[in-house]
Amino acid sequence: MVASTLKRLFKNRSDSHRSEPDTARLVSEMPKKRIKQVEKSLGYTFRDKGLLVKGLTHPSYLLGASDQINNNQRLEFLGDAVIQLVLTEALYFKFPDEREGVLTSTRSGYARGDYMAQIARRLRLNEFILLKQRERNAGVGEGDSALGDAFESLIGAVYLDSDWNTARDLILKLYDNLKSDPVEQGVIANPKGALQELIQPMYGNDALRYETTNTEGYPHNRIFEVSVFCNDECLGIGQGRAKKEAAEKAALKALAVLKKRK
């Protein structure tokens, strides 16, 4: 019921007049040749080229500017919701006999930032994200966070520029119609839970602990480092824009270490 209600809302939104203010002047931030490259890679041609540019504008690019609102964070918010609904609908019909918990777990794998970052790299978004040179030199545009955000933002831009059906078809195409399971791509929906399940029988409930071992970057672009320990042994170290993301990456590395030991 929730999915069908959201779908009606999206459809109604698609049928109504939509506009995004001040996008025309954003086009000058990206050469026409580069815009065409993004469209070719994405498989969609924008009517409003400013939406494409906005979708690729990292928050740091406009830091201190009066038009900070024209970064891609609002489009990311929208794109996340569109992707979630498309995945929910597709999985609902793809697995008619699965219970809600399995569908939720599978969707979480597809909707994880690192999975979307894989798609973004395939689309070469790391080459197209608008960044200050300092952030580019620091590798911000190569990270899962920036790439996953850019992917969500572009999907939000496509939805605003077109309609629900166009956005849905593009998402499913980019996800290869869900043919590749997230786990097969090295993405686990709940890596911390998977690590706990692996460690618990051998070492007990309290053997694992996560520690924030380093913090770097400016306030608008903070990078956290989290290490996961089994008793006193460090099994993995992860980095991310949020401690949760860093901890999950640490857990993924720990799982890889333990798999090699088997």
Protein Blocks (a to p, Z undefined) as FASTA:
>chain_A
ZZmmmmmmmmmmmmpccddehklmmmmmpcfklmmmmmmmnopacfblmlmmmmmmcfkl
mgoiaklmmmmklmmmmmmmmmmmmmmmmmmmmmmmbcfklmmmmmmmmmpmklmmmmmm
mnommmmpccdfklmmnommmpmklmmmmmmmmmmmmmmmmcmklmmmmmmmmnonolac
fklnopafblmlmmmmmmmmmnojklpccddfbdedjfklcccdddddehjacfbdcddf
bfklmmmmmmmmmmmmmmmmZZ
